[in-house]
Amino acid sequence: MTLPTDNENRIIQKLVSDQAAQTASNVQQQSQINALISVVVGQIQQEIGLYQSNQTQIAAVLTQTAAATAKALQLDSKSTAYTAFQSVLGFNSSELLRYLYLKNLRAAPATATLAVGFDSNTLWQNA
């Protein structure tokens, strides 16, 4: 059995039209999927940026805390050493400060500028 040419052409046109509509629907769905993927990727990249920023801040806080702890330990050990030094030598506080001042003065390079006094009331300055 054969279909008349008119009927066959209408069936072919209907199939082609249906397939074109299905293809257009698939293309639209793919575009929506691509848009959703872009949104999700953007959100993930934003979260990654926030996480990295947070980790950087945590690292900075840890570094600063470690530096502060080290400085506190250094100051504590100096304080303990000065107290022991004062006790061993029998110095009072003024004598210890005078001794430390002279010790630091001797350790200063010859090219250093030394000013004695406070603010504009400089009592002596080497030139």
N, C-alpha and C positions, 0 to 999 in steps of 0.2 A: 504494500500500500504506500502511496506517495501523497504527500501533502501538496496542496496547491502552492504555488510560488508566493502568492500574497500572504498566506497563512504562515508559511515557513519564514518569510522575511519579518513578519510581525513577531513571531516567537523569538527569532534571533535578536531583534531589536529589544524585545522585552528582557531577554537574558542579558544582553549587553547593558541595558539601562539598569537592571537590578545589580549587575556586577559593578557598574560604575558607582552606584549609590553605596554599595557595600565597601568599595575601595575608598570612597570619600569619607565614609564613617570611620573606617580603619585609620585613615590619615589623620582625622580629627582626634580620635582616641590616642594615637601615637603622639600628637602634638600636646595633648593634655598630660600624658604620661611624662613627656620630656619636660614640660613646665613644672610638674610636681617634683621630678628628680632635681631640677635646678633649685627649687625652693628648699628641698631637704638638704642638698649639698651646701647651699648657702647657710642654712641653720647649723649644720655640723661644723662648717668652717668658722662660724661665729663662736660656737661653743669651744672649739679648739683654741681659738684666739683668747677667749676668756680664761680657759684653763692654763694656757701658757703664761698669760699675764699674772694669774694668781700664783703660779709656781715661781715666777720671777720675783714677785713680791715676798713670798715666803722665804726664798733663798736670800734676798736682801735683808730681811729681818733676822734670819739666822746668822748671817755674816756680821751684821751690826751687833747682835747679841754676843756673838763669840768675841768680837773685838772689845766690846765693853767689859766682858768677863775677864779677858786677858789684861786689860788696862787696870781693872779693879784688883786682880791678883798681883800685878806689878806694883801698884801703889801700896797694897797691903804688905807685900814683902819689903818694900823700901821703908815703910813705916816701922815694921818690926825690926829691920836692920838698924834704923836710926835710933830706935829705943834701946836696942841692945848696945849699940855703939856708945850712946850717951851714958848708959849704966856702967859699961866697962871702963870708960875714960873718966867717969865721975863728973861729967859736964852738966851744968844746968841748961835750961832751954836756950838762953841767950848765948852761952858759950858754944853750944852745938850749932846754932844758926850762924854765928860768926865763923866757926870752923868750916862749915859747909860753904859759906860765901867765899872764903879765901880759897878753898879747894877748887870751886868752880871758876874763880878768877884766874887761878894758876893754869887751869885746863883750857882757858879760852885762847884762841889763836892771837898772835901778836897784832894782826890787822883788825881785830874786833874793836868796835866802838863801845866804850863803857861810859854809862851815864849814871851818876849817883844822885838820888833825889826823886821827887815825885812831881808830875805835871810840869808846870813852868818854873818850879822852884828847884831847878837843878843846882846841886851844890858843887859838883865837879864833873868834868867830862874830859876824857883824853881825846886828843885830836889826831 
